[in-house]
Amino acid sequence: MAGRIRAGVTKLGTVAFQRTAQAFREVVTTAMDKGAVSRAVTDRIRAELSYDCGPCAARHVSGSLF
């Protein structure tokens, strides 16, 4: 994981994974494309667990958490 995200996960411990998993459960209730899932999950998790993506000009949940 990138440095800032790694620091967020380290700070939150397993709670980081639990909160992200909960966000996925809330979001994915039917077939969805990855971008829509990423956006909706990112909106539900703490900022420390996502990053600014330059190429697509969006904020994403860490791929390692995804």
PyMOL Python script that loads the backbone (N, CA, C, O; Angstrom):
from pymol import cmd

cmd.read_pdbstr("""\
ATOM      1  N   MET A   1       0.841  -1.173   0.000  1.00  0.00           N
ATOM      2  CA  MET A   1       0.000   0.000   0.000  1.00  0.00           C
ATOM      3  C   MET A   1       0.888   1.238   0.000  1.00  0.00           C
ATOM      4  O   MET A   1       1.982   1.233   0.564  1.00  0.00           O
ATOM      5  N   ALA A   2       0.412   2.273  -0.625  1.00  0.00           N
ATOM      6  CA  ALA A   2       1.159   3.527  -0.641  1.00  0.00           C
ATOM      7  C   ALA A   2       1.357   4.018   0.784  1.00  0.00           C
ATOM      8  O   ALA A   2       0.581   3.668   1.673  1.00  0.00           O
ATOM      9  N   GLY A   3       2.396   4.830   1.011  1.00  0.00           N
ATOM     10  CA  GLY A   3       2.777   5.260   2.343  1.00  0.00           C
ATOM     11  C   GLY A   3       1.664   5.827   3.192  1.00  0.00           C
ATOM     12  O   GLY A   3       1.480   5.398   4.331  1.00  0.00           O
ATOM     13  N   ARG A   4       0.910   6.791   2.663  1.00  0.00           N
ATOM     14  CA  ARG A   4      -0.146   7.418   3.462  1.00  0.00           C
ATOM     15  C   ARG A   4      -1.248   6.429   3.785  1.00  0.00           C
ATOM     16  O   ARG A   4      -1.775   6.427   4.897  1.00  0.00           O
ATOM     17  N   ILE A   5      -1.599   5.594   2.829  1.00  0.00           N
ATOM     18  CA  ILE A   5      -2.643   4.601   3.069  1.00  0.00           C
ATOM     19  C   ILE A   5      -2.142   3.560   4.064  1.00  0.00           C
ATOM     20  O   ILE A   5      -2.880   3.141   4.956  1.00  0.00           O
ATOM     21  N   ARG A   6      -0.889   3.144   3.911  1.00  0.00           N
ATOM     22  CA  ARG A   6      -0.314   2.182   4.854  1.00  0.00           C
ATOM     23  C   ARG A   6      -0.377   2.752   6.268  1.00  0.00           C
ATOM     24  O   ARG A   6      -0.695   2.032   7.214  1.00  0.00           O
ATOM     25  N   ALA A   7      -0.076   4.042   6.416  1.00  0.00           N
ATOM     26  CA  ALA A   7      -0.124   4.676   7.733  1.00  0.00           C
ATOM     27  C   ALA A   7      -1.557   4.662   8.279  1.00  0.00           C
ATOM     28  O   ALA A   7      -1.766   4.417   9.468  1.00  0.00           O
ATOM     29  N   GLY A   8      -2.529   4.922   7.422  1.00  0.00           N
ATOM     30  CA  GLY A   8      -3.927   4.891   7.853  1.00  0.00           C
ATOM     31  C   GLY A   8      -4.357   3.510   8.291  1.00  0.00           C
ATOM     32  O   GLY A   8      -5.053   3.354   9.294  1.00  0.00           O
ATOM     33  N   VAL A   9      -3.937   2.497   7.526  1.00  0.00           N
ATOM     34  CA  VAL A   9      -4.284   1.119   7.877  1.00  0.00           C
ATOM     35  C   VAL A   9      -3.582   0.721   9.167  1.00  0.00           C
ATOM     36  O   VAL A   9      -4.178   0.068  10.024  1.00  0.00           O
ATOM     37  N   THR A  10      -2.313   1.111   9.311  1.00  0.00           N
ATOM     38  CA  THR A  10      -1.579   0.788  10.532  1.00  0.00           C
ATOM     39  C   THR A  10      -2.255   1.424  11.734  1.00  0.00           C
ATOM     40  O   THR A  10      -2.398   0.791  12.780  1.00  0.00           O
ATOM     41  N   LYS A  11      -2.671   2.676  11.585  1.00  0.00           N
ATOM     42  CA  LYS A  11      -3.335   3.395  12.677  1.00  0.00           C
ATOM     43  C   LYS A  11      -4.652   2.727  13.063  1.00  0.00           C
ATOM     44  O   LYS A  11      -4.963   2.602  14.247  1.00  0.00           O
ATOM     45  N   LEU A  12      -5.417   2.303  12.074  1.00  0.00           N
ATOM     46  CA  LEU A  12      -6.734   1.725  12.338  1.00  0.00           C
ATOM     47  C   LEU A  12      -6.693   0.221  12.563  1.00  0.00           C
ATOM     48  O   LEU A  12      -7.635  -0.342  13.121  1.00  0.00           O
ATOM     49  N   GLY A  13      -5.617  -0.442  12.138  1.00  0.00           N
ATOM     50  CA  GLY A  13      -5.499  -1.885  12.293  1.00  0.00           C
ATOM     51  C   GLY A  13      -6.592  -2.619  11.532  1.00  0.00           C
ATOM     52  O   GLY A  13      -6.967  -2.221  10.430  1.00  0.00           O
ATOM     53  N   THR A  14      -7.095  -3.681  12.120  1.00  0.00           N
ATOM     54  CA  THR A  14      -8.117  -4.473  11.435  1.00  0.00           C
ATOM     55  C   THR A  14      -9.407  -3.702  11.228  1.00  0.00           C
ATOM     56  O   THR A  14     -10.230  -4.085  10.397  1.00  0.00           O
ATOM     57  N   VAL A  15      -9.595  -2.624  11.971  1.00  0.00           N
ATOM     58  CA  VAL A  15     -10.783  -1.785  11.799  1.00  0.00           C
ATOM     59  C   VAL A  15     -10.817  -1.231  10.372  1.00  0.00           C
ATOM     60  O   VAL A  15     -11.895  -1.070   9.800  1.00  0.00           O
ATOM     61  N   ALA A  16      -9.648  -0.939   9.791  1.00  0.00           N
ATOM     62  CA  ALA A  16      -9.596  -0.442   8.412  1.00  0.00           C
ATOM     63  C   ALA A  16     -10.249  -1.444   7.472  1.00  0.00           C
ATOM     64  O   ALA A  16     -11.045  -1.066   6.612  1.00  0.00           O
ATOM     65  N   PHE A  17      -9.923  -2.695   7.631  1.00  0.00           N
ATOM     66  CA  PHE A  17     -10.487  -3.732   6.775  1.00  0.00           C
ATOM     67  C   PHE A  17     -11.965  -3.964   7.075  1.00  0.00           C
ATOM     68  O   PHE A  17     -12.762  -4.177   6.161  1.00  0.00           O
ATOM     69  N   GLN A  18     -12.326  -3.921   8.352  1.00  0.00           N
ATOM     70  CA  GLN A  18     -13.729  -4.112   8.732  1.00  0.00           C
ATOM     71  C   GLN A  18     -14.612  -2.999   8.172  1.00  0.00           C
ATOM     72  O   GLN A  18     -15.692  -3.262   7.644  1.00  0.00           O
ATOM     73  N   ARG A  19     -14.148  -1.758   8.290  1.00  0.00           N
ATOM     74  CA  ARG A  19     -14.938  -0.634   7.777  1.00  0.00           C
ATOM     75  C   ARG A  19     -15.048  -0.670   6.261  1.00  0.00           C
ATOM     76  O   ARG A  19     -16.100  -0.364   5.700  1.00  0.00           O
ATOM     77  N   THR A  20     -13.966  -1.041   5.607  1.00  0.00           N
ATOM     78  CA  THR A  20     -14.005  -1.127   4.150  1.00  0.00           C
ATOM     79  C   THR A  20     -14.920  -2.261   3.712  1.00  0.00           C
ATOM     80  O   THR A  20     -15.693  -2.098   2.768  1.00  0.00           O
ATOM     81  N   ALA A  21     -14.845  -3.394   4.375  1.00  0.00           N
ATOM     82  CA  ALA A  21     -15.732  -4.514   4.044  1.00  0.00           C
ATOM     83  C   ALA A  21     -17.190  -4.138   4.252  1.00  0.00           C
ATOM     84  O   ALA A  21     -18.048  -4.502   3.449  1.00  0.00           O
ATOM     85  N   GLN A  22     -17.472  -3.412   5.328  1.00  0.00           N
ATOM     86  CA  GLN A  22     -18.840  -2.958   5.578  1.00  0.00           C
ATOM     87  C   GLN A  22     -19.311  -2.033   4.467  1.00  0.00           C
ATOM     88  O   GLN A  22     -20.452  -2.137   4.016  1.00  0.00           O
ATOM     89  N   ALA A  23     -18.453  -1.141   4.027  1.00  0.00           N
ATOM     90  CA  ALA A  23     -18.811  -0.239   2.923  1.00  0.00           C
ATOM     91  C   ALA A  23     -19.115  -1.035   1.660  1.00  0.00           C
ATOM     92  O   ALA A  23     -20.069  -0.721   0.949  1.00  0.00           O
ATOM     93  N   PHE A  24     -18.315  -2.061   1.371  1.00  0.00           N
ATOM     94  CA  PHE A  24     -18.582  -2.912   0.208  1.00  0.00           C
ATOM     95  C   PHE A  24     -19.935  -3.597   0.341  1.00  0.00           C
ATOM     96  O   PHE A  24     -20.688  -3.676  -0.630  1.00  0.00           O
ATOM     97  N   ARG A  25     -20.247  -4.091   1.530  1.00  0.00           N
ATOM     98  CA  ARG A  25     -21.548  -4.756   1.732  1.00  0.00           C
ATOM     99  C   ARG A  25     -22.710  -3.795   1.512  1.00  0.00           C
ATOM    100  O   ARG A  25     -23.745  -4.178   0.967  1.00  0.00           O
ATOM    101  N   GLU A  26     -22.537  -2.553   1.935  1.00  0.00           N
ATOM    102  CA  GLU A  26     -23.591  -1.551   1.740  1.00  0.00           C
ATOM    103  C   GLU A  26     -23.758  -1.179   0.267  1.00  0.00           C
ATOM    104  O   GLU A  26     -24.873  -0.939  -0.196  1.00  0.00           O
ATOM    105  N   VAL A  27     -22.668  -1.133  -0.447  1.00  0.00           N
ATOM    106  CA  VAL A  27     -22.661  -0.635  -1.830  1.00  0.00           C
ATOM    107  C   VAL A  27     -23.045  -1.705  -2.838  1.00  0.00           C
ATOM    108  O   VAL A  27     -23.896  -1.475  -3.697  1.00  0.00           O
ATOM    109  N   VAL A  28     -22.431  -2.860  -2.740  1.00  0.00           N
ATOM    110  CA  VAL A  28     -22.587  -3.876  -3.780  1.00  0.00           C
ATOM    111  C   VAL A  28     -23.778  -4.771  -3.446  1.00  0.00           C
ATOM    112  O   VAL A  28     -23.664  -5.756  -2.717  1.00  0.00           O
ATOM    113  N   THR A  29     -24.915  -4.392  -4.004  1.00  0.00           N
ATOM    114  CA  THR A  29     -26.132  -5.159  -3.785  1.00  0.00           C
ATOM    115  C   THR A  29     -26.635  -5.781  -5.081  1.00  0.00           C
ATOM    116  O   THR A  29     -27.604  -6.541  -5.089  1.00  0.00           O
ATOM    117  N   THR A  30     -25.957  -5.444  -6.181  1.00  0.00           N
ATOM    118  CA  THR A  30     -26.273  -5.962  -7.505  1.00  0.00           C
ATOM    119  C   THR A  30     -25.015  -5.824  -8.357  1.00  0.00           C
ATOM    120  O   THR A  30     -24.021  -5.260  -7.899  1.00  0.00           O
ATOM    121  N   ALA A  31     -25.043  -6.319  -9.564  1.00  0.00           N
ATOM    122  CA  ALA A  31     -23.884  -6.184 -10.443  1.00  0.00           C
ATOM    123  C   ALA A  31     -23.587  -4.701 -10.692  1.00  0.00           C
ATOM    124  O   ALA A  31     -24.484  -3.930 -11.035  1.00  0.00           O
ATOM    125  N   MET A  32     -22.326  -4.315 -10.518  1.00  0.00           N
ATOM    126  CA  MET A  32     -21.906  -2.927 -10.705  1.00  0.00           C
ATOM    127  C   MET A  32     -20.533  -2.919 -11.365  1.00  0.00           C
ATOM    128  O   MET A  32     -19.779  -3.885 -11.253  1.00  0.00           O
ATOM    129  N   ASP A  33     -20.210  -1.819 -12.058  1.00  0.00           N
ATOM    130  CA  ASP A  33     -18.860  -1.743 -12.609  1.00  0.00           C
ATOM    131  C   ASP A  33     -17.896  -1.275 -11.518  1.00  0.00           C
ATOM    132  O   ASP A  33     -18.298  -0.655 -10.534  1.00  0.00           O
ATOM    133  N   LYS A  34     -16.623  -1.587 -11.717  1.00  0.00           N
ATOM    134  CA  LYS A  34     -15.608  -1.323 -10.710  1.00  0.00           C
ATOM    135  C   LYS A  34     -15.539   0.160 -10.342  1.00  0.00           C
ATOM    136  O   LYS A  34     -15.388   0.494  -9.167  1.00  0.00           O
ATOM    137  N   GLY A  35     -15.647   1.044 -11.319  1.00  0.00           N
ATOM    138  CA  GLY A  35     -15.574   2.473 -11.049  1.00  0.00           C
ATOM    139  C   GLY A  35     -16.677   2.948 -10.124  1.00  0.00           C
ATOM    140  O   GLY A  35     -16.433   3.745  -9.218  1.00  0.00           O
ATOM    141  N   ALA A  36     -17.896   2.461 -10.348  1.00  0.00           N
ATOM    142  CA  ALA A  36     -19.030   2.843  -9.506  1.00  0.00           C
ATOM    143  C   ALA A  36     -18.847   2.323  -8.080  1.00  0.00           C
ATOM    144  O   ALA A  36     -19.147   3.021  -7.111  1.00  0.00           O
ATOM    145  N   VAL A  37     -18.355   1.099  -7.966  1.00  0.00           N
ATOM    146  CA  VAL A  37     -18.103   0.524  -6.640  1.00  0.00           C
ATOM    147  C   VAL A  37     -17.024   1.328  -5.933  1.00  0.00           C
ATOM    148  O   VAL A  37     -17.180   1.692  -4.767  1.00  0.00           O
ATOM    149  N   SER A  38     -15.931   1.606  -6.634  1.00  0.00           N
ATOM    150  CA  SER A  38     -14.831   2.359  -6.041  1.00  0.00           C
ATOM    151  C   SER A  38     -15.295   3.718  -5.533  1.00  0.00           C
ATOM    152  O   SER A  38     -14.963   4.108  -4.413  1.00  0.00           O
ATOM    153  N   ARG A  39     -16.051   4.435  -6.339  1.00  0.00           N
ATOM    154  CA  ARG A  39     -16.536   5.762  -5.948  1.00  0.00           C
ATOM    155  C   ARG A  39     -17.423   5.678  -4.702  1.00  0.00           C
ATOM    156  O   ARG A  39     -17.242   6.441  -3.754  1.00  0.00           O
ATOM    157  N   ALA A  40     -18.370   4.759  -4.709  1.00  0.00           N
ATOM    158  CA  ALA A  40     -19.316   4.646  -3.601  1.00  0.00           C
ATOM    159  C   ALA A  40     -18.629   4.177  -2.319  1.00  0.00           C
ATOM    160  O   ALA A  40     -18.938   4.672  -1.235  1.00  0.00           O
ATOM    161  N   VAL A  41     -17.704   3.231  -2.434  1.00  0.00           N
ATOM    162  CA  VAL A  41     -16.978   2.753  -1.250  1.00  0.00           C
ATOM    163  C   VAL A  41     -16.092   3.869  -0.710  1.00  0.00           C
ATOM    164  O   VAL A  41     -16.047   4.100   0.498  1.00  0.00           O
ATOM    165  N   THR A  42     -15.389   4.560  -1.601  1.00  0.00           N
ATOM    166  CA  THR A  42     -14.509   5.649  -1.175  1.00  0.00           C
ATOM    167  C   THR A  42     -15.285   6.714  -0.418  1.00  0.00           C
ATOM    168  O   THR A  42     -14.776   7.287   0.545  1.00  0.00           O
ATOM    169  N   ASP A  43     -16.501   6.982  -0.841  1.00  0.00           N
ATOM    170  CA  ASP A  43     -17.333   7.970  -0.153  1.00  0.00           C
ATOM    171  C   ASP A  43     -17.700   7.541   1.262  1.00  0.00           C
ATOM    172  O   ASP A  43     -18.069   8.383   2.082  1.00  0.00           O
ATOM    173  N   ARG A  44     -17.607   6.250   1.563  1.00  0.00           N
ATOM    174  CA  ARG A  44     -18.044   5.734   2.862  1.00  0.00           C
ATOM    175  C   ARG A  44     -16.902   5.438   3.839  1.00  0.00           C
ATOM    176  O   ARG A  44     -17.151   5.163   5.013  1.00  0.00           O
ATOM    177  N   ILE A  45     -15.670   5.493   3.372  1.00  0.00           N
ATOM    178  CA  ILE A  45     -14.552   5.146   4.250  1.00  0.00           C
ATOM    179  C   ILE A  45     -13.763   6.388   4.648  1.00  0.00           C
ATOM    180  O   ILE A  45     -13.925   7.459   4.063  1.00  0.00           O
ATOM    181  N   ARG A  46     -12.920   6.226   5.638  1.00  0.00           N
ATOM    182  CA  ARG A  46     -12.075   7.335   6.096  1.00  0.00           C
ATOM    183  C   ARG A  46     -11.070   7.721   5.022  1.00  0.00           C
ATOM    184  O   ARG A  46     -10.606   6.881   4.251  1.00  0.00           O
ATOM    185  N   ALA A  47     -10.750   8.990   4.987  1.00  0.00           N
ATOM    186  CA  ALA A  47      -9.836   9.530   3.970  1.00  0.00           C
ATOM    187  C   ALA A  47      -8.476   8.838   3.983  1.00  0.00           C
ATOM    188  O   ALA A  47      -7.838   8.713   2.938  1.00  0.00           O
ATOM    189  N   GLU A  48      -8.028   8.390   5.144  1.00  0.00           N
ATOM    190  CA  GLU A  48      -6.718   7.727   5.235  1.00  0.00           C
ATOM    191  C   GLU A  48      -6.643   6.441   4.421  1.00  0.00           C
ATOM    192  O   GLU A  48      -5.552   5.942   4.146  1.00  0.00           O
ATOM    193  N   LEU A  49      -7.785   5.910   4.040  1.00  0.00           N
ATOM    194  CA  LEU A  49      -7.817   4.629   3.332  1.00  0.00           C
ATOM    195  C   LEU A  49      -8.015   4.797   1.829  1.00  0.00           C
ATOM    196  O   LEU A  49      -8.279   3.826   1.120  1.00  0.00           O
ATOM    197  N   SER A  50      -7.887   6.028   1.349  1.00  0.00           N
ATOM    198  CA  SER A  50      -8.028   6.287  -0.082  1.00  0.00           C
ATOM    199  C   SER A  50      -6.913   7.229  -0.534  1.00  0.00           C
ATOM    200  O   SER A  50      -6.161   7.751   0.289  1.00  0.00           O
ATOM    201  N   TYR A  51      -6.814   7.440  -1.828  1.00  0.00           N
ATOM    202  CA  TYR A  51      -5.746   8.284  -2.367  1.00  0.00           C
ATOM    203  C   TYR A  51      -6.254   9.046  -3.585  1.00  0.00           C
ATOM    204  O   TYR A  51      -7.233   8.654  -4.220  1.00  0.00           O
ATOM    205  N   ASP A  52      -5.570  10.142  -3.897  1.00  0.00           N
ATOM    206  CA  ASP A  52      -5.889  10.920  -5.088  1.00  0.00           C
ATOM    207  C   ASP A  52      -5.174  10.303  -6.276  1.00  0.00           C
ATOM    208  O   ASP A  52      -3.954  10.145  -6.268  1.00  0.00           O
ATOM    209  N   CYS A  53      -5.936   9.960  -7.287  1.00  0.00           N
ATOM    210  CA  CYS A  53      -5.407   9.330  -8.493  1.00  0.00           C
ATOM    211  C   CYS A  53      -5.274  10.394  -9.579  1.00  0.00           C
ATOM    212  O   CYS A  53      -6.275  10.926 -10.060  1.00  0.00           O
ATOM    213  N   GLY A  54      -4.053  10.697  -9.958  1.00  0.00           N
ATOM    214  CA  GLY A  54      -3.804  11.715 -10.971  1.00  0.00           C
ATOM    215  C   GLY A  54      -4.369  11.385 -12.336  1.00  0.00           C
ATOM    216  O   GLY A  54      -5.036  12.228 -12.937  1.00  0.00           O
ATOM    217  N   PRO A  55      -4.123  10.163 -12.858  1.00  0.00           N
ATOM    218  CA  PRO A  55      -4.577   9.852 -14.220  1.00  0.00           C
ATOM    219  C   PRO A  55      -6.083   9.988 -14.436  1.00  0.00           C
ATOM    220  O   PRO A  55      -6.513  10.386 -15.519  1.00  0.00           O
ATOM    221  N   CYS A  56      -6.882   9.667 -13.436  1.00  0.00           N
ATOM    222  CA  CYS A  56      -8.329   9.765 -13.651  1.00  0.00           C
ATOM    223  C   CYS A  56      -8.962  10.887 -12.837  1.00  0.00           C
ATOM    224  O   CYS A  56     -10.182  11.053 -12.847  1.00  0.00           O
ATOM    225  N   ALA A  57      -8.132  11.660 -12.130  1.00  0.00           N
ATOM    226  CA  ALA A  57      -8.605  12.818 -11.374  1.00  0.00           C
ATOM    227  C   ALA A  57      -9.741  12.461 -10.411  1.00  0.00           C
ATOM    228  O   ALA A  57     -10.746  13.168 -10.325  1.00  0.00           O
ATOM    229  N   ALA A  58      -9.564  11.368  -9.702  1.00  0.00           N
ATOM    230  CA  ALA A  58     -10.566  10.917  -8.732  1.00  0.00           C
ATOM    231  C   ALA A  58      -9.862  10.470  -7.457  1.00  0.00           C
ATOM    232  O   ALA A  58      -8.640  10.326  -7.428  1.00  0.00           O
ATOM    233  N   ARG A  59     -10.629  10.256  -6.426  1.00  0.00           N
ATOM    234  CA  ARG A  59     -10.119   9.690  -5.182  1.00  0.00           C
ATOM    235  C   ARG A  59     -10.609   8.251  -5.108  1.00  0.00           C
ATOM    236  O   ARG A  59     -11.780   7.976  -5.366  1.00  0.00           O
ATOM    237  N   HIS A  60      -9.712   7.333  -4.756  1.00  0.00           N
ATOM    238  CA  HIS A  60     -10.034   5.905  -4.771  1.00  0.00           C
ATOM    239  C   HIS A  60      -9.738   5.233  -3.450  1.00  0.00           C
ATOM    240  O   HIS A  60      -8.818   5.616  -2.728  1.00  0.00           O
ATOM    241  N   VAL A  61     -10.529   4.228  -3.150  1.00  0.00           N
ATOM    242  CA  VAL A  61     -10.176   3.301  -2.086  1.00  0.00           C
ATOM    243  C   VAL A  61      -8.890   2.608  -2.540  1.00  0.00           C
ATOM    244  O   VAL A  61      -8.709   2.339  -3.728  1.00  0.00           O
ATOM    245  N   SER A  62      -8.004   2.324  -1.591  1.00  0.00           N
ATOM    246  CA  SER A  62      -6.766   1.640  -1.925  1.00  0.00           C
ATOM    247  C   SER A  62      -7.050   0.326  -2.638  1.00  0.00           C
ATOM    248  O   SER A  62      -7.944  -0.421  -2.241  1.00  0.00           O
ATOM    249  N   GLY A  63      -6.295   0.047  -3.681  1.00  0.00           N
ATOM    250  CA  GLY A  63      -6.443  -1.216  -4.399  1.00  0.00           C
ATOM    251  C   GLY A  63      -6.223  -2.424  -3.497  1.00  0.00           C
ATOM    252  O   GLY A  63      -6.834  -3.475  -3.693  1.00  0.00           O
ATOM    253  N   SER A  64      -5.345  -2.270  -2.505  1.00  0.00           N
ATOM    254  CA  SER A  64      -5.102  -3.366  -1.567  1.00  0.00           C
ATOM    255  C   SER A  64      -6.309  -3.637  -0.692  1.00  0.00           C
ATOM    256  O   SER A  64      -6.540  -4.775  -0.285  1.00  0.00           O
ATOM    257  N   LEU A  65      -7.076  -2.609  -0.401  1.00  0.00           N
ATOM    258  CA  LEU A  65      -8.321  -2.803   0.359  1.00  0.00           C
ATOM    259  C   LEU A  65      -9.449  -3.239  -0.551  1.00  0.00           C
ATOM    260  O   LEU A  65     -10.347  -3.966  -0.126  1.00  0.00           O
ATOM    261  N   PHE A  66      -9.411  -2.797  -1.817  1.00  0.00           N
ATOM    262  CA  PHE A  66     -10.437  -3.152  -2.784  1.00  0.00           C
ATOM    263  C   PHE A  66     -10.450  -4.656  -2.976  1.00  0.00           C
ATOM    264  O   PHE A  66     -11.248  -5.172  -3.758  1.00  0.00           O
TER     265      PHE A  66
END
""", "prot")
cmd.dss("prot")
cmd.show_as("cartoon", "prot")
cmd.util.cbc("prot")
cmd.orient("prot")
